Every structure is written in structure tokens, then in C-alpha cells.
Amino acid sequence: MPTDPFEAGERAARESIPAEANPYQDGSEEHALWSAGHERVAGEMEANESEGT
């Protein structure tokens, strides 16, 4: 079953997989969605770290 690219990007960020590991072709809609999901979770994680939580 294909995974939603946005959710896959979120999961990758939670697993500390770097954004450079995006499996989708650069320039594709899936690549953009994966990046957006990764960035959302990574941003939340950074915010939590800077708050000391």
C-alpha cells in the first residue's frame, strides 16, 4: 500500500532521517510533500529542544 509522502516525511524526521534522504524525484509533487512533512516535524522537534523540553 503506498504511503502518503507527507506522512512518510514526518515519519522520517521522527526517525532522525535527514531531509537529503527524500526518496522522491526532485521537482515532483511527492518530493515537495515529503519535504513539507519532514520540515514540519523537524521544526517542532527543534522548537521543543530550544524550550528545554
trRosetta pair geometry for C-beta under 8 A, 3 or more apart (Angstrom, degrees):
i j d omega theta_ij theta_ji phi_ij phi_ji
3 7 6.1 -120 172 80 95 109
3 8 4.7 103 118 -65 125 109
4 7 4.2 70 74 15 104 109
4 8 6.6 -174 87 -14 50 85
4 33 7.6 -101 166 149 77 136
5 8 5.4 -54 -143 36 33 115
5 9 6.4 36 157 -21 66 102
5 24 6.3 14 -131 -44 131 147
5 29 7.9 147 39 120 157 70
5 30 4.2 -180 -77 -157 156 76
5 31 7.7 -70 -172 -45 145 16
5 33 3.9 90 93 91 117 117
5 34 4.4 -79 176 -57 97 80
5 37 7.0 -179 129 3 61 134
6 9 5.9 -55 -155 34 29 111
6 10 6.6 31 148 -19 63 104
6 33 4.5 -78 -60 174 78 97
6 34 7.0 -126 -83 -82 30 33
6 36 6.1 -33 -121 80 92 102
6 37 3.9 146 -172 -60 54 121
7 10 5.5 -50 -149 34 36 114
7 11 6.3 36 153 -19 67 104
7 37 6.2 -119 -48 -139 13 154
8 11 5.7 -53 -148 37 31 111
8 12 6.3 36 152 -23 64 105
8 23 7.9 -66 145 31 140 115
8 34 5.8 -37 83 -118 102 95
8 37 6.8 102 62 80 50 154
9 12 5.6 -50 -146 33 32 114
9 13 6.6 33 155 -19 64 102
9 22 7.3 7 -104 -111 100 91
9 33 6.9 -171 -6 127 134 61
9 34 3.9 152 -64 -169 113 52
9 35 6.3 -106 -130 -28 149 11
9 36 6.7 99 86 63 160 50
9 37 3.0 125 73 72 109 105
9 38 3.8 -92 -180 -36 98 78
9 39 7.7 -11 155 5 129 62
9 40 7.9 87 112 29 112 95
9 41 7.6 173 127 15 75 117
10 13 5.9 -57 -155 34 31 110
10 14 6.6 29 150 -17 65 106
10 37 4.1 -84 -38 174 76 104
10 38 6.9 -136 -69 -75 31 37
10 40 6.5 -31 -98 70 94 109
10 41 4.7 125 -145 -37 68 132
11 14 5.7 -55 -151 36 34 112
11 15 6.3 20 154 -9 67 111
11 37 8.0 2 8 143 62 129
12 15 5.9 -66 -147 46 30 103
12 17 3.9 -77 -170 63 87 125
12 21 6.6 -164 -165 83 135 116
12 34 7.5 34 17 -173 141 98
12 37 7.9 92 34 105 98 107
12 38 5.6 -31 76 -101 111 104
13 16 7.6 38 -177 -77 33 24
13 17 7.0 -81 -65 52 26 77
13 19 7.9 22 -87 -74 91 77
13 37 7.3 -159 -2 129 121 73
13 38 4.6 150 -53 -149 110 62
13 39 7.8 -148 -81 -29 146 15
13 40 7.8 -176 26 67 164 61
13 41 3.7 145 87 85 139 120
13 42 4.5 -115 -147 -51 128 80
13 45 6.9 -165 156 -5 107 135
14 41 5.8 -73 -50 175 77 147
14 45 7.9 173 -101 -64 52 132
17 21 5.0 -87 168 58 101 148
18 21 5.3 110 68 -9 72 100
19 22 6.3 4 174 -38 57 102
19 35 6.5 60 -159 -129 108 78
19 38 5.2 140 -107 131 85 147
19 39 7.3 45 -105 -66 131 75
19 42 7.3 -44 -58 -34 108 159
22 26 7.8 96 95 -81 128 71
22 31 5.8 78 156 -144 133 79
22 34 5.0 132 -140 108 100 134
22 35 6.1 -10 -97 -67 145 82
22 38 7.3 -102 -82 -15 97 152
23 34 7.3 -159 39 -129 71 167
24 28 5.3 -118 161 67 110 125
24 30 4.0 -158 -131 106 151 105
24 31 3.9 -152 99 -72 113 70
24 34 5.5 163 11 1 125 141
25 28 4.5 80 71 -18 89 125
25 30 7.6 68 37 61 71 107
25 31 6.0 -99 78 -47 41 127
26 31 5.6 149 -113 -156 29 166
27 31 6.5 47 36 46 28 147
28 31 4.5 104 57 -1 80 102
28 32 7.2 -146 96 -2 47 84
29 32 5.7 -56 -153 37 35 111
29 33 6.3 34 151 -18 68 106
30 33 5.6 -55 -146 38 33 111
30 34 6.1 35 155 -21 67 105
31 34 5.9 -53 -146 35 28 111
31 35 6.3 28 154 -18 62 109
32 35 5.7 -56 -148 38 29 112
32 36 6.3 31 154 -21 64 106
33 36 5.7 -54 -147 35 31 112
33 37 6.4 29 155 -16 65 105
34 37 6.0 -58 -152 37 29 109
34 38 6.2 28 152 -18 65 109
35 38 5.7 -56 -145 38 30 112
35 39 6.0 29 157 -20 66 109
36 39 5.8 -55 -143 37 28 110
36 40 6.4 33 156 -25 62 105
37 40 5.8 -52 -149 29 30 113
37 41 6.7 17 160 -7 63 106
38 41 6.4 -66 -154 42 28 101
38 42 5.9 23 156 -15 67 116
39 42 5.7 -57 -136 44 28 110
39 43 5.9 34 161 -24 65 110
40 43 6.0 -59 -150 35 22 111
40 44 6.6 21 153 -17 60 106
41 44 5.6 -54 -149 35 34 111
41 45 6.3 34 153 -20 67 105
42 45 5.6 -54 -147 36 32 112
42 46 6.3 33 154 -19 65 105
43 46 5.7 -52 -146 36 31 110
43 47 6.3 33 154 -20 64 106
44 47 5.7 -54 -148 35 31 113
44 48 6.4 31 153 -19 64 105
45 48 5.8 -54 -150 35 31 111
45 49 6.4 32 152 -20 64 106
46 49 5.6 -54 -148 36 33 112
46 50 6.3 28 156 -17 67 106
47 50 6.0 -56 -146 37 30 107
47 51 6.5 25 155 -16 63 109
48 51 5.8 -61 -150 39 31 109
48 53 4.9 -83 -169 69 83 105
49 52 7.7 44 176 -70 33 24
49 53 7.7 -98 -77 54 22 64
